[in-house]
Amino acid sequence: MNPSTVKTYLPWVVAVALFMEQLDTTIVNTAVPAMAESLQVAPLSLKAVVTSYILSLAVCIPVSGWMADRFGTRRVFSIAVAIFTFASILCGLAQNAPMLVAGRILQGVGAAMMMPVGRLAIIRTFPKSELLRAMNFVIIPALIGPLLGPTVGGLIVHWLTWRYIFFINVPVGLVALWLAQRHMPDYRGDAKRPLDVVGLVLFGSGAALLSWLLEIFGEHQLDATSGALLLALSLGLLAAYVWHARRTSHPLLRLSLFRVRTFRVSVMGGFITRLGVGGLPFLLPLLYQLGLGMPAWQSGLLMMPIAAAAMGMKLVSSRVLARFGYRRILIVNTVMIGAVVSLFSLMTPATPILLIVLLGLAFGFFNSLQYTSMNSMAFADIDTPDSSMASTIASSLQQMSMSFGLACGSLIAGWYLGDLPQTDRTAVTTALHYAFLTLGGLTVLSSLSFWSLRPRDGESVSRGKVLEVE
């Protein structure tokens, strides 16, 4: 393939696939009530439609890097898109809840391969001086998915049938598959390493069990003793993986990469930061609908400024990072996010809509810059042979941190609500206000995780300079 042609079309290949994945995720949440009615089951019983997808991601993301190294990025990415598209058809044709859950599991398998392998191809294709711009281009179309998801899902459910929610993936998937076959480079690992089966069992089962516990947390499906035992088991499995990875020559996830300062701070600092902001997509609609008494459609519209500001930030983030550097941006920007999150605690039914929109724009703006900074700096000092492993580790921990963040937000809001009924608007509003203050404070404290960076860290990405790495 012509290198210039690959650089031109590869971001489009990955962007189309990521758009399909993100659109599907947001639309499904909207359609759960309609699915339950059609399949004649209780809405809460369809929680497995969401959890099964997340469990597949947790188990399959760690093996994506090994598959790309072994079979090539083009083949693995194309197969992943094909699996996701085929699974979407199965979901649309499902006649009962078990069939729908099975289809979602298969969708998760495809999604687990698409983004890590697509990101790996981007990292291997573009020099570090062009990496930030390429990654931003990929993310912008992906942000359109959450922007359109609730609206498109509502229209489909209202005018057609929930099955079309999955069928619309088919044409998008076919386009992505065609682009992948023509423009996806076929990178492979320098040496064929064996699959760490023991590590896959330990990490995969531990991550899946922990993700499942976080997804069902607060629904009182488990008593405290059972929950504590399962939590201890999941953490024990993950600890066993750490012990195993240090003693095998070809681990599933090579933890020695955490010795690279920029990678360590980016991945672990991002994990901590998401504890504070990961619950906002869940808590803000609750504040708008239960606390401020808005209808669902208005609540959905008020989430759009966040996505719009996020897309706008992607257009200027490379210049901002080149001007101020990763260390300054991550420290100051994390504090700004915490301040904005805390300001949501001041919202009342009397708050002007314009002020709510401006606050949403501010949150989307700073949050987008944060994720751009963390995700791009992770690969600033990673050598090319290690890019596959680094992408796999970053994707795995990012998926886990999203579950942690959602659970953290739900836990804090539930703790402040206590035994008060959720129908009490005043009690719900007060609980959410305290939750936003707490999450804002946690986010501000998470800025401490970026103090170990040095002023010139990440310049190989933001300014194209190669520095020595410790």
Secondary structure, DSSP 8 states (H G I E B T S, - for coil): --HHHHHHHHHHHHHHHHHHHHHHHHHHHHHHHHHHHHHTS-GGGGHHHHHHHHHHHHHHHHHHHHHHHHH-HHHHHHHHHHHHHHHHHHHHH--SHHHHHHHHHHHHHHHHHHHHHHHHHHHHHS-HHHHHHHHHHHHHHHHHHHHHHHHHHHHHHHHS-TTHHHHTHHHHHHHHHHHHHHH------SS-----HHHHHHHHHHHHHHHHHHHHTTS--S-HHHHHHHHHHHHHHHHHHHHHHTT-SS-SS-GGGGGSHHHHHHHHHHHHHHHHHTTHHHHHHHIIIIIS---HHHHHHHHHHHHHHHHHHHTTHHHHHHHH-HHHHHHHHHHHHHHHHHHGGG--TTS-HHHHHHHHHHHHHHHHHHHHHHHHHTTTT--GGGHHHHHHHHHHHHHHHHHHHHHHHHHHHHHHHTTS-TT-HHHHHHHHHHHHHHHHHHHHHHGGGGTTS-TTTTHHHHT-------
